[in-house]
Structures are given as C-alpha cells and as structure tokens.
C-alpha cells in the first residue's frame, strides 16, 4: 500500500514540473486536512517523535464509514510503522470484528466500535493498548468521500480473483476498471468471500495501490486542484504540513521495502450472541514484538 493517501499527495508533488504551484495548493489543502487530537505525545512514549532526528514513527490509518444519522465506525484499521534507518515500512491490518478491550470503557467489544464510542482518540488508545505500541499520528479517510477522489482519477484498475456481486454491481474475475461507487462496493464485500475480512482487506489494499498508480499519471497532474480539494474535504490527520514535507524529504526510502504482517491466526466466535474475531494472546504478543522492534522500543 506504500504510504496510503498521503503518498498520493507526494506523488502529485514530485510528478509535476509546476512544483511551486502544487506546493502552495498542497499547503492550502493541508490546512483543511489538519485536525489535531487532545494529546501531544502518546502515553506510551516519553518524548515526541523528532523528524529532525529521523526517529521511527507510527500511523493509524482509519477508513471511516460515516453515513447520515450514524456516528460512524472504522471500516478499515491499518497500523503503519516507518523506520528510516532500516528503510522499511511495516503494515498491519486489524480485522474490524477483533475482540478487544475498548480503552476508557472497561469492557470488550469489536475494535471498530472504539471510533463510534470516542472518535479518533479512543480508536488510537484502543489499538495502542492492544498492540502495546505508541501511535504517533493518524490519517482518517471518509470512505464515502473516497468515491469522489476515484472519479476525479477517472477510475481505478484492479485485477479481481473472485467473482461476486455487491452493492448492485457484478465483479467478474479479471482486469476491471471501477468508478468510485463500484470501488467502494468492491472493498466492502466480505460475506461471500471464503477469506472473510482478510479478503476484504486485500481488496482495500489493491484499491489504494491503484489510486497511487493513477496518481502519478499525466491526467492526474492536470487535475491536481480537484485531487487536493478532495483530500481537504475527505482526509483528516494530526500531521502538519511541515511534517508531511519532512516525511517526503527524509523518510521516502522507507517506502522501498514494505512488509505486511497479519493477525490471521484468530477464530470466529459468538459471545453472548454476537460474532467476534478472537485472536490468541500469543499471536498478539508476536505482532507486538515485531512492531516494537520496528519502532526501536526495546
């Protein structure tokens, strides 16, 4: 997945000769995107991350399904750790139905409920507690708004390995070009997938990778203003404009080596009549060890 949606912005910046025009447009869009949370440093860190010192850092990527009259739930939760010394980015997709303690509530529920209960802050603290790592930054994407971005790109290309129907659309096996609404339906299907939520997560990653590829094309460059406007409206993050530039300047080689790890050793269980994905403690401990190592927290 490389850098998620922030990478799309960087591809736009580096892909055009009109750097200063895009630079100022990005600065304007970043003001709309910037949304700090009520804390400066994670409780699991002693000091704030220093980009000047090229410290490793972590990001929680939230894909939020916010519909009218609904507080919304985190349809997608992906943890990224970025280590510039190792020139490596590690991605962990967290299944939305994972049975986890919800921080600040004292009970266990589906991990994607944390956002519905307490927004970005509770979602971050819940994932931090589960993985025993600090989450330094977040990027929140309104999945409904993601449609607009894909339509501005002229659609996205995917290679589908499972024939299915979803949202009133048919998705045959093979190479497909999807518009925004089709892409959203493509990423949401999981009930008819033999791999369940893991198949859905794979489709989400494929869509984002396609967005990145489309984002470096000439047609995208000509629509830079529309893309940045869509980012400003549908993406929120506590990363500042200067921090985004620092990442582009000093951390981009970490995108050359992507390692994906998973929590696929869990089991499906019904607890009090509700379906959950229950992950063994030893599986979580193994993932914790990997992520803490990538963040150099020994």
Secondary structure, 3 states (H helix, E strand, C coil): CCCCHHHHHHHHHHHCCCHHHHHHHHHHHHHHHECCCCCCCCCCCCCCCCCCCCCCEEEEEEEEECCCCCCCEEEEEEEEEEECCCCEEEEEECCCCEEEEECCCCEEEECCHHHHHHHHHHHHHHHHHHHCCCCCEEEEEEHHHHHHHHHHCCCEEEEECCCEEECCEEECCEEEEECHHHHHHHHHCCCCCCCHHHHHHHHHHHHHHHHHHHHCCHHHHHCHHHHHHHHHHHEEECCCHHHHHHHHHHCHHHHHCEEEECCCCCEEEEECCEEEEECCHHHHHHHHHHHHHHCCCC
